[in-house]
Amino acid sequence: METIEFDNCGQLCPSTLLTALREVNTYRDQLQQGSHQLVIKTDARDATRTIPDAVENMGYQVEISKQHSIYVIRIYK
């Protein structure tokens, strides 16, 4: 599985959510096929609620971890 990474550090919600949704839609086919996963790095704590809620409603799986002061949101099928 290939990983597509985006660094959204420094952005606040709703900008982080909108960026994540744009990337999910850009890579929709690859995500749906299970050949790719999307990893979003953010320092906005609100994004750990808004992004998972939105992409889970779209049928994706989400995992969140924290590495130092950065949240890592992994989106996959």
PDB file of N, CA, C and O in Angstrom:
ATOM      1  N   MET A   1       0.854  -1.178   0.000  1.00  0.00           N
ATOM      2  CA  MET A   1       0.000   0.000   0.000  1.00  0.00           C
ATOM      3  C   MET A   1       0.898   1.240   0.000  1.00  0.00           C
ATOM      4  O   MET A   1       1.791   1.377   0.836  1.00  0.00           O
ATOM      5  N   GLU A   2       0.647   2.122  -0.939  1.00  0.00           N
ATOM      6  CA  GLU A   2       1.420   3.359  -1.012  1.00  0.00           C
ATOM      7  C   GLU A   2       0.821   4.405  -0.084  1.00  0.00           C
ATOM      8  O   GLU A   2      -0.387   4.434   0.151  1.00  0.00           O
ATOM      9  N   THR A   3       1.685   5.256   0.433  1.00  0.00           N
ATOM     10  CA  THR A   3       1.258   6.301   1.355  1.00  0.00           C
ATOM     11  C   THR A   3       1.417   7.666   0.703  1.00  0.00           C
ATOM     12  O   THR A   3       2.464   7.987   0.142  1.00  0.00           O
ATOM     13  N   ILE A   4       0.365   8.454   0.788  1.00  0.00           N
ATOM     14  CA  ILE A   4       0.381   9.838   0.324  1.00  0.00           C
ATOM     15  C   ILE A   4       0.319  10.692   1.578  1.00  0.00           C
ATOM     16  O   ILE A   4      -0.638  10.593   2.346  1.00  0.00           O
ATOM     17  N   GLU A   5       1.326  11.532   1.797  1.00  0.00           N
ATOM     18  CA  GLU A   5       1.395  12.337   3.021  1.00  0.00           C
ATOM     19  C   GLU A   5       1.157  13.808   2.728  1.00  0.00           C
ATOM     20  O   GLU A   5       1.594  14.344   1.709  1.00  0.00           O
ATOM     21  N   PHE A   6       0.443  14.450   3.662  1.00  0.00           N
ATOM     22  CA  PHE A   6       0.220  15.886   3.598  1.00  0.00           C
ATOM     23  C   PHE A   6       0.482  16.481   4.967  1.00  0.00           C
ATOM     24  O   PHE A   6       0.035  15.950   5.984  1.00  0.00           O
ATOM     25  N   ASP A   7       1.199  17.570   4.987  1.00  0.00           N
ATOM     26  CA  ASP A   7       1.515  18.268   6.231  1.00  0.00           C
ATOM     27  C   ASP A   7       0.620  19.501   6.318  1.00  0.00           C
ATOM     28  O   ASP A   7       0.799  20.466   5.575  1.00  0.00           O
ATOM     29  N   ASN A   8      -0.338  19.455   7.230  1.00  0.00           N
ATOM     30  CA  ASN A   8      -1.262  20.574   7.435  1.00  0.00           C
ATOM     31  C   ASN A   8      -0.927  21.368   8.683  1.00  0.00           C
ATOM     32  O   ASN A   8      -1.763  22.129   9.170  1.00  0.00           O
ATOM     33  N   CYS A   9       0.261  21.211   9.203  1.00  0.00           N
ATOM     34  CA  CYS A   9       0.639  21.936  10.420  1.00  0.00           C
ATOM     35  C   CYS A   9       0.574  23.439  10.165  1.00  0.00           C
ATOM     36  O   CYS A   9       0.980  23.930   9.112  1.00  0.00           O
ATOM     37  N   GLY A  10       0.062  24.140  11.142  1.00  0.00           N
ATOM     38  CA  GLY A  10      -0.084  25.584  11.032  1.00  0.00           C
ATOM     39  C   GLY A  10      -1.449  26.016  10.533  1.00  0.00           C
ATOM     40  O   GLY A  10      -1.782  27.199  10.605  1.00  0.00           O
ATOM     41  N   GLN A  11      -2.253  25.081  10.026  1.00  0.00           N
ATOM     42  CA  GLN A  11      -3.600  25.402   9.574  1.00  0.00           C
ATOM     43  C   GLN A  11      -4.587  25.106  10.695  1.00  0.00           C
ATOM     44  O   GLN A  11      -4.382  24.197  11.500  1.00  0.00           O
ATOM     45  N   LEU A  12      -5.637  25.872  10.732  1.00  0.00           N
ATOM     46  CA  LEU A  12      -6.691  25.664  11.724  1.00  0.00           C
ATOM     47  C   LEU A  12      -7.941  25.151  11.030  1.00  0.00           C
ATOM     48  O   LEU A  12      -8.114  25.340   9.826  1.00  0.00           O
ATOM     49  N   CYS A  13      -8.811  24.502  11.794  1.00  0.00           N
ATOM     50  CA  CYS A  13     -10.107  24.103  11.256  1.00  0.00           C
ATOM     51  C   CYS A  13     -10.917  25.361  10.997  1.00  0.00           C
ATOM     52  O   CYS A  13     -10.836  26.299  11.790  1.00  0.00           O
ATOM     53  N   PRO A  14     -11.679  25.421   9.944  1.00  0.00           N
ATOM     54  CA  PRO A  14     -12.041  24.336   9.039  1.00  0.00           C
ATOM     55  C   PRO A  14     -11.059  24.125   7.890  1.00  0.00           C
ATOM     56  O   PRO A  14     -11.282  23.245   7.058  1.00  0.00           O
ATOM     57  N   SER A  15      -9.994  24.894   7.819  1.00  0.00           N
ATOM     58  CA  SER A  15      -9.036  24.743   6.719  1.00  0.00           C
ATOM     59  C   SER A  15      -8.442  23.339   6.663  1.00  0.00           C
ATOM     60  O   SER A  15      -8.274  22.784   5.577  1.00  0.00           O
ATOM     61  N   THR A  16      -8.123  22.758   7.818  1.00  0.00           N
ATOM     62  CA  THR A  16      -7.554  21.411   7.830  1.00  0.00           C
ATOM     63  C   THR A  16      -8.568  20.399   7.297  1.00  0.00           C
ATOM     64  O   THR A  16      -8.202  19.494   6.547  1.00  0.00           O
ATOM     65  N   LEU A  17      -9.817  20.542   7.672  1.00  0.00           N
ATOM     66  CA  LEU A  17     -10.868  19.641   7.199  1.00  0.00           C
ATOM     67  C   LEU A  17     -11.056  19.781   5.695  1.00  0.00           C
ATOM     68  O   LEU A  17     -11.127  18.780   4.982  1.00  0.00           O
ATOM     69  N   LEU A  18     -11.135  20.993   5.217  1.00  0.00           N
ATOM     70  CA  LEU A  18     -11.353  21.211   3.783  1.00  0.00           C
ATOM     71  C   LEU A  18     -10.194  20.674   2.958  1.00  0.00           C
ATOM     72  O   LEU A  18     -10.409  20.087   1.897  1.00  0.00           O
ATOM     73  N   THR A  19      -8.968  20.868   3.434  1.00  0.00           N
ATOM     74  CA  THR A  19      -7.797  20.333   2.740  1.00  0.00           C
ATOM     75  C   THR A  19      -7.844  18.809   2.714  1.00  0.00           C
ATOM     76  O   THR A  19      -7.574  18.196   1.681  1.00  0.00           O
ATOM     77  N   ALA A  20      -8.183  18.198   3.843  1.00  0.00           N
ATOM     78  CA  ALA A  20      -8.265  16.739   3.914  1.00  0.00           C
ATOM     79  C   ALA A  20      -9.325  16.200   2.959  1.00  0.00           C
ATOM     80  O   ALA A  20      -9.085  15.222   2.251  1.00  0.00           O
ATOM     81  N   LEU A  21     -10.478  16.827   2.939  1.00  0.00           N
ATOM     82  CA  LEU A  21     -11.553  16.374   2.046  1.00  0.00           C
ATOM     83  C   LEU A  21     -11.170  16.531   0.580  1.00  0.00           C
ATOM     84  O   LEU A  21     -11.507  15.684  -0.247  1.00  0.00           O
ATOM     85  N   ARG A  22     -10.471  17.604   0.259  1.00  0.00           N
ATOM     86  CA  ARG A  22     -10.006  17.798  -1.115  1.00  0.00           C
ATOM     87  C   ARG A  22      -9.063  16.667  -1.512  1.00  0.00           C
ATOM     88  O   ARG A  22      -9.166  16.126  -2.612  1.00  0.00           O
ATOM     89  N   GLU A  23      -8.143  16.311  -0.615  1.00  0.00           N
ATOM     90  CA  GLU A  23      -7.185  15.247  -0.932  1.00  0.00           C
ATOM     91  C   GLU A  23      -7.856  13.880  -0.997  1.00  0.00           C
ATOM     92  O   GLU A  23      -7.501  13.063  -1.847  1.00  0.00           O
ATOM     93  N   VAL A  24      -8.806  13.618  -0.128  1.00  0.00           N
ATOM     94  CA  VAL A  24      -9.559  12.360  -0.192  1.00  0.00           C
ATOM     95  C   VAL A  24     -10.263  12.261  -1.543  1.00  0.00           C
ATOM     96  O   VAL A  24     -10.257  11.201  -2.169  1.00  0.00           O
ATOM     97  N   ASN A  25     -10.861  13.340  -1.987  1.00  0.00           N
ATOM     98  CA  ASN A  25     -11.548  13.321  -3.283  1.00  0.00           C
ATOM     99  C   ASN A  25     -10.569  13.218  -4.445  1.00  0.00           C
ATOM    100  O   ASN A  25     -10.871  12.570  -5.447  1.00  0.00           O
ATOM    101  N   THR A  26      -9.408  13.841  -4.330  1.00  0.00           N
ATOM    102  CA  THR A  26      -8.396  13.760  -5.379  1.00  0.00           C
ATOM    103  C   THR A  26      -7.915  12.324  -5.559  1.00  0.00           C
ATOM    104  O   THR A  26      -7.723  11.870  -6.687  1.00  0.00           O
ATOM    105  N   TYR A  27      -7.721  11.613  -4.461  1.00  0.00           N
ATOM    106  CA  TYR A  27      -7.202  10.245  -4.496  1.00  0.00           C
ATOM    107  C   TYR A  27      -8.281   9.196  -4.239  1.00  0.00           C
ATOM    108  O   TYR A  27      -7.983   8.079  -3.817  1.00  0.00           O
ATOM    109  N   ARG A  28      -9.518   9.557  -4.494  1.00  0.00           N
ATOM    110  CA  ARG A  28     -10.660   8.686  -4.221  1.00  0.00           C
ATOM    111  C   ARG A  28     -10.509   7.298  -4.842  1.00  0.00           C
ATOM    112  O   ARG A  28     -10.727   6.291  -4.169  1.00  0.00           O
ATOM    113  N   ASP A  29     -10.138   7.239  -6.124  1.00  0.00           N
ATOM    114  CA  ASP A  29     -10.040   5.944  -6.799  1.00  0.00           C
ATOM    115  C   ASP A  29      -8.981   5.055  -6.143  1.00  0.00           C
ATOM    116  O   ASP A  29      -9.223   3.872  -5.905  1.00  0.00           O
ATOM    117  N   GLN A  30      -7.813   5.623  -5.852  1.00  0.00           N
ATOM    118  CA  GLN A  30      -6.738   4.847  -5.235  1.00  0.00           C
ATOM    119  C   GLN A  30      -7.125   4.401  -3.825  1.00  0.00           C
ATOM    120  O   GLN A  30      -6.820   3.277  -3.425  1.00  0.00           O
ATOM    121  N   LEU A  31      -7.787   5.268  -3.078  1.00  0.00           N
ATOM    122  CA  LEU A  31      -8.223   4.912  -1.728  1.00  0.00           C
ATOM    123  C   LEU A  31      -9.287   3.813  -1.785  1.00  0.00           C
ATOM    124  O   LEU A  31      -9.244   2.862  -1.004  1.00  0.00           O
ATOM    125  N   GLN A  32     -10.232   3.947  -2.701  1.00  0.00           N
ATOM    126  CA  GLN A  32     -11.304   2.966  -2.825  1.00  0.00           C
ATOM    127  C   GLN A  32     -10.766   1.587  -3.214  1.00  0.00           C
ATOM    128  O   GLN A  32     -11.290   0.565  -2.770  1.00  0.00           O
ATOM    129  N   GLN A  33      -9.726   1.562  -4.039  1.00  0.00           N
ATOM    130  CA  GLN A  33      -9.128   0.297  -4.461  1.00  0.00           C
ATOM    131  C   GLN A  33      -8.273  -0.325  -3.359  1.00  0.00           C
ATOM    132  O   GLN A  33      -7.925  -1.504  -3.430  1.00  0.00           O
ATOM    133  N   GLY A  34      -7.935   0.467  -2.343  1.00  0.00           N
ATOM    134  CA  GLY A  34      -7.091  -0.032  -1.270  1.00  0.00           C
ATOM    135  C   GLY A  34      -5.613  -0.039  -1.607  1.00  0.00           C
ATOM    136  O   GLY A  34      -4.814  -0.610  -0.865  1.00  0.00           O
ATOM    137  N   SER A  35      -5.235   0.583  -2.709  1.00  0.00           N
ATOM    138  CA  SER A  35      -3.827   0.608  -3.112  1.00  0.00           C
ATOM    139  C   SER A  35      -3.051   1.741  -2.444  1.00  0.00           C
ATOM    140  O   SER A  35      -1.821   1.730  -2.433  1.00  0.00           O
ATOM    141  N   HIS A  36      -3.766   2.717  -1.889  1.00  0.00           N
ATOM    142  CA  HIS A  36      -3.134   3.870  -1.259  1.00  0.00           C
ATOM    143  C   HIS A  36      -3.797   4.174   0.088  1.00  0.00           C
ATOM    144  O   HIS A  36      -4.946   3.813   0.340  1.00  0.00           O
ATOM    145  N   GLN A  37      -3.035   4.841   0.925  1.00  0.00           N
ATOM    146  CA  GLN A  37      -3.571   5.403   2.160  1.00  0.00           C
ATOM    147  C   GLN A  37      -3.136   6.861   2.209  1.00  0.00           C
ATOM    148  O   GLN A  37      -2.109   7.236   1.643  1.00  0.00           O
ATOM    149  N   LEU A  38      -3.913   7.657   2.876  1.00  0.00           N
ATOM    150  CA  LEU A  38      -3.640   9.083   3.004  1.00  0.00           C
ATOM    151  C   LEU A  38      -3.241   9.352   4.444  1.00  0.00           C
ATOM    152  O   LEU A  38      -3.950   8.953   5.368  1.00  0.00           O
ATOM    153  N   VAL A  39      -2.120  10.019   4.645  1.00  0.00           N
ATOM    154  CA  VAL A  39      -1.657  10.371   5.983  1.00  0.00           C
ATOM    155  C   VAL A  39      -1.586  11.891   6.069  1.00  0.00           C
ATOM    156  O   VAL A  39      -0.875  12.544   5.305  1.00  0.00           O
ATOM    157  N   ILE A  40      -2.336  12.431   7.010  1.00  0.00           N
ATOM    158  CA  ILE A  40      -2.383  13.876   7.204  1.00  0.00           C
ATOM    159  C   ILE A  40      -1.766  14.202   8.549  1.00  0.00           C
ATOM    160  O   ILE A  40      -2.166  13.658   9.578  1.00  0.00           O
ATOM    161  N   LYS A  41      -0.792  15.090   8.531  1.00  0.00           N
ATOM    162  CA  LYS A  41      -0.146  15.534   9.763  1.00  0.00           C
ATOM    163  C   LYS A  41      -0.678  16.921  10.093  1.00  0.00           C
ATOM    164  O   LYS A  41      -0.734  17.800   9.234  1.00  0.00           O
ATOM    165  N   THR A  42      -1.064  17.101  11.348  1.00  0.00           N
ATOM    166  CA  THR A  42      -1.623  18.381  11.760  1.00  0.00           C
ATOM    167  C   THR A  42      -1.282  18.661  13.218  1.00  0.00           C
ATOM    168  O   THR A  42      -1.045  17.745  14.005  1.00  0.00           O
ATOM    169  N   ASP A  43      -1.261  19.928  13.555  1.00  0.00           N
ATOM    170  CA  ASP A  43      -1.086  20.308  14.955  1.00  0.00           C
ATOM    171  C   ASP A  43      -2.381  20.897  15.519  1.00  0.00           C
ATOM    172  O   ASP A  43      -2.404  21.413  16.637  1.00  0.00           O
ATOM    173  N   ALA A  44      -3.451  20.813  14.736  1.00  0.00           N
ATOM    174  CA  ALA A  44      -4.767  21.315  15.153  1.00  0.00           C
ATOM    175  C   ALA A  44      -5.557  20.183  15.805  1.00  0.00           C
ATOM    176  O   ALA A  44      -5.998  19.253  15.130  1.00  0.00           O
ATOM    177  N   ARG A  45      -5.729  20.273  17.105  1.00  0.00           N
ATOM    178  CA  ARG A  45      -6.425  19.206  17.823  1.00  0.00           C
ATOM    179  C   ARG A  45      -7.855  19.006  17.328  1.00  0.00           C
ATOM    180  O   ARG A  45      -8.338  17.874  17.292  1.00  0.00           O
ATOM    181  N   ASP A  46      -8.539  20.081  16.946  1.00  0.00           N
ATOM    182  CA  ASP A  46      -9.909  19.971  16.435  1.00  0.00           C
ATOM    183  C   ASP A  46      -9.990  19.057  15.213  1.00  0.00           C
ATOM    184  O   ASP A  46     -11.008  18.405  14.981  1.00  0.00           O
ATOM    185  N   ALA A  47      -8.924  19.016  14.446  1.00  0.00           N
ATOM    186  CA  ALA A  47      -8.908  18.194  13.236  1.00  0.00           C
ATOM    187  C   ALA A  47      -8.998  16.706  13.572  1.00  0.00           C
ATOM    188  O   ALA A  47      -9.406  15.906  12.731  1.00  0.00           O
ATOM    189  N   THR A  48      -8.621  16.331  14.792  1.00  0.00           N
ATOM    190  CA  THR A  48      -8.701  14.916  15.177  1.00  0.00           C
ATOM    191  C   THR A  48     -10.142  14.473  15.397  1.00  0.00           C
ATOM    192  O   THR A  48     -10.406  13.280  15.548  1.00  0.00           O
ATOM    193  N   ARG A  49     -11.066  15.410  15.416  1.00  0.00           N
ATOM    194  CA  ARG A  49     -12.495  15.090  15.496  1.00  0.00           C
ATOM    195  C   ARG A  49     -13.182  15.313  14.153  1.00  0.00           C
ATOM    196  O   ARG A  49     -13.939  14.462  13.685  1.00  0.00           O
ATOM    197  N   THR A  50     -12.915  16.453  13.544  1.00  0.00           N
ATOM    198  CA  THR A  50     -13.646  16.814  12.323  1.00  0.00           C
ATOM    199  C   THR A  50     -13.286  15.935  11.132  1.00  0.00           C
ATOM    200  O   THR A  50     -14.168  15.493  10.397  1.00  0.00           O
ATOM    201  N   ILE A  51     -11.995  15.680  10.939  1.00  0.00           N
ATOM    202  CA  ILE A  51     -11.577  14.869   9.786  1.00  0.00           C
ATOM    203  C   ILE A  51     -12.086  13.434   9.911  1.00  0.00           C
ATOM    204  O   ILE A  51     -12.702  12.933   8.970  1.00  0.00           O
ATOM    205  N   PRO A  52     -11.848  12.746  11.045  1.00  0.00           N
ATOM    206  CA  PRO A  52     -12.365  11.377  11.147  1.00  0.00           C
ATOM    207  C   PRO A  52     -13.880  11.281  10.970  1.00  0.00           C
ATOM    208  O   PRO A  52     -14.364  10.381  10.283  1.00  0.00           O
ATOM    209  N   ASP A  53     -14.625  12.191  11.576  1.00  0.00           N
ATOM    210  CA  ASP A  53     -16.083  12.155  11.430  1.00  0.00           C
ATOM    211  C   ASP A  53     -16.486  12.235   9.959  1.00  0.00           C
ATOM    212  O   ASP A  53     -17.342  11.480   9.499  1.00  0.00           O
ATOM    213  N   ALA A  54     -15.862  13.156   9.226  1.00  0.00           N
ATOM    214  CA  ALA A  54     -16.227  13.366   7.826  1.00  0.00           C
ATOM    215  C   ALA A  54     -15.854  12.171   6.954  1.00  0.00           C
ATOM    216  O   ALA A  54     -16.672  11.705   6.162  1.00  0.00           O
ATOM    217  N   VAL A  55     -14.626  11.670   7.093  1.00  0.00           N
ATOM    218  CA  VAL A  55     -14.205  10.583   6.198  1.00  0.00           C
ATOM    219  C   VAL A  55     -14.828   9.241   6.576  1.00  0.00           C
ATOM    220  O   VAL A  55     -15.026   8.393   5.706  1.00  0.00           O
ATOM    221  N   GLU A  56     -15.139   9.033   7.848  1.00  0.00           N
ATOM    222  CA  GLU A  56     -15.855   7.805   8.219  1.00  0.00           C
ATOM    223  C   GLU A  56     -17.249   7.801   7.602  1.00  0.00           C
ATOM    224  O   GLU A  56     -17.743   6.749   7.196  1.00  0.00           O
ATOM    225  N   ASN A  57     -17.885   8.965   7.527  1.00  0.00           N
ATOM    226  CA  ASN A  57     -19.188   9.071   6.866  1.00  0.00           C
ATOM    227  C   ASN A  57     -19.087   8.787   5.374  1.00  0.00           C
ATOM    228  O   ASN A  57     -20.087   8.457   4.735  1.00  0.00           O
ATOM    229  N   MET A  58     -17.890   8.912   4.815  1.00  0.00           N
ATOM    230  CA  MET A  58     -17.652   8.617   3.402  1.00  0.00           C
ATOM    231  C   MET A  58     -17.274   7.147   3.193  1.00  0.00           C
ATOM    232  O   MET A  58     -17.083   6.706   2.060  1.00  0.00           O
ATOM    233  N   GLY A  59     -17.167   6.388   4.298  1.00  0.00           N
ATOM    234  CA  GLY A  59     -16.891   4.961   4.190  1.00  0.00           C
ATOM    235  C   GLY A  59     -15.445   4.552   4.379  1.00  0.00           C
ATOM    236  O   GLY A  59     -15.082   3.415   4.078  1.00  0.00           O
ATOM    237  N   TYR A  60     -14.618   5.451   4.868  1.00  0.00           N
ATOM    238  CA  TYR A  60     -13.205   5.140   5.071  1.00  0.00           C
ATOM    239  C   TYR A  60     -12.922   4.775   6.524  1.00  0.00           C
ATOM    240  O   TYR A  60     -13.702   5.082   7.425  1.00  0.00           O
ATOM    241  N   GLN A  61     -11.799   4.120   6.723  1.00  0.00           N
ATOM    242  CA  GLN A  61     -11.294   3.816   8.058  1.00  0.00           C
ATOM    243  C   GLN A  61     -10.320   4.924   8.448  1.00  0.00           C
ATOM    244  O   GLN A  61      -9.662   5.515   7.592  1.00  0.00           O
ATOM    245  N   VAL A  62     -10.235   5.199   9.741  1.00  0.00           N
ATOM    246  CA  VAL A  62      -9.355   6.262  10.218  1.00  0.00           C
ATOM    247  C   VAL A  62      -8.629   5.800  11.471  1.00  0.00           C
ATOM    248  O   VAL A  62      -9.222   5.183  12.356  1.00  0.00           O
ATOM    249  N   GLU A  63      -7.352   6.101  11.535  1.00  0.00           N
ATOM    250  CA  GLU A  63      -6.557   5.883  12.740  1.00  0.00           C
ATOM    251  C   GLU A  63      -5.849   7.185  13.076  1.00  0.00           C
ATOM    252  O   GLU A  63      -5.353   7.882  12.191  1.00  0.00           O
ATOM    253  N   ILE A  64      -5.807   7.505  14.366  1.00  0.00           N
ATOM    254  CA  ILE A  64      -5.152   8.728  14.816  1.00  0.00           C
ATOM    255  C   ILE A  64      -4.072   8.357  15.812  1.00  0.00           C
ATOM    256  O   ILE A  64      -4.293   7.551  16.716  1.00  0.00           O
ATOM    257  N   SER A  65      -2.911   8.947  15.640  1.00  0.00           N
ATOM    258  CA  SER A  65      -1.836   8.774  16.611  1.00  0.00           C
ATOM    259  C   SER A  65      -1.202  10.144  16.846  1.00  0.00           C
ATOM    260  O   SER A  65      -1.444  11.093  16.100  1.00  0.00           O
ATOM    261  N   LYS A  66      -0.400  10.227  17.877  1.00  0.00           N
ATOM    262  CA  LYS A  66       0.271  11.482  18.192  1.00  0.00           C
ATOM    263  C   LYS A  66       1.762  11.216  18.263  1.00  0.00           C
ATOM    264  O   LYS A  66       2.213  10.317  18.972  1.00  0.00           O
ATOM    265  N   GLN A  67       2.514  12.001  17.524  1.00  0.00           N
ATOM    266  CA  GLN A  67       3.971  11.908  17.534  1.00  0.00           C
ATOM    267  C   GLN A  67       4.500  13.267  17.956  1.00  0.00           C
ATOM    268  O   GLN A  67       4.501  14.223  17.180  1.00  0.00           O
ATOM    269  N   HIS A  68       4.946  13.332  19.193  1.00  0.00           N
ATOM    270  CA  HIS A  68       5.390  14.590  19.799  1.00  0.00           C
ATOM    271  C   HIS A  68       4.201  15.556  19.843  1.00  0.00           C
ATOM    272  O   HIS A  68       3.214  15.266  20.519  1.00  0.00           O
ATOM    273  N   SER A  69       4.266  16.680  19.154  1.00  0.00           N
ATOM    274  CA  SER A  69       3.155  17.640  19.190  1.00  0.00           C
ATOM    275  C   SER A  69       2.317  17.589  17.912  1.00  0.00           C
ATOM    276  O   SER A  69       1.498  18.474  17.666  1.00  0.00           O
ATOM    277  N   ILE A  70       2.522  16.556  17.107  1.00  0.00           N
ATOM    278  CA  ILE A  70       1.832  16.434  15.821  1.00  0.00           C
ATOM    279  C   ILE A  70       0.869  15.248  15.863  1.00  0.00           C
ATOM    280  O   ILE A  70       1.218  14.162  16.326  1.00  0.00           O
ATOM    281  N   TYR A  71      -0.339  15.476  15.374  1.00  0.00           N
ATOM    282  CA  TYR A  71      -1.315  14.414  15.220  1.00  0.00           C
ATOM    283  C   TYR A  71      -1.176  13.822  13.819  1.00  0.00           C
ATOM    284  O   TYR A  71      -1.040  14.556  12.840  1.00  0.00           O
ATOM    285  N   VAL A  72      -1.209  12.518  13.729  1.00  0.00           N
ATOM    286  CA  VAL A  72      -1.117  11.819  12.450  1.00  0.00           C
ATOM    287  C   VAL A  72      -2.438  11.110  12.218  1.00  0.00           C
ATOM    288  O   VAL A  72      -2.834  10.239  12.993  1.00  0.00           O
ATOM    289  N   ILE A  73      -3.114  11.490  11.149  1.00  0.00           N
ATOM    290  CA  ILE A  73      -4.417  10.920  10.813  1.00  0.00           C
ATOM    291  C   ILE A  73      -4.243  10.071   9.560  1.00  0.00           C
ATOM    292  O   ILE A  73      -3.914  10.583   8.490  1.00  0.00           O
ATOM    293  N   ARG A  74      -4.465   8.783   9.704  1.00  0.00           N
ATOM    294  CA  ARG A  74      -4.305   7.838   8.587  1.00  0.00           C
ATOM    295  C   ARG A  74      -5.687   7.446   8.081  1.00  0.00           C
ATOM    296  O   ARG A  74      -6.536   6.988   8.845  1.00  0.00           O
ATOM    297  N   ILE A  75      -5.899   7.632   6.783  1.00  0.00           N
ATOM    298  CA  ILE A  75      -7.173   7.355   6.136  1.00  0.00           C
ATOM    299  C   ILE A  75      -6.954   6.255   5.108  1.00  0.00           C
ATOM    300  O   ILE A  75      -6.052   6.346   4.275  1.00  0.00           O
ATOM    301  N   TYR A  76      -7.776   5.224   5.165  1.00  0.00           N
ATOM    302  CA  TYR A  76      -7.613   4.107   4.245  1.00  0.00           C
ATOM    303  C   TYR A  76      -8.947   3.388   4.093  1.00  0.00           C
ATOM    304  O   TYR A  76      -9.903   3.684   4.810  1.00  0.00           O
ATOM    305  N   LYS A  77      -9.008   2.454   3.170  1.00  0.00           N
ATOM    306  CA  LYS A  77     -10.223   1.678   2.924  1.00  0.00           C
ATOM    307  C   LYS A  77     -10.058   0.300   3.494  1.00  0.00           C
ATOM    308  O   LYS A  77     -10.970  -0.521   3.396  1.00  0.00           O
TER     309      LYS A  77
END
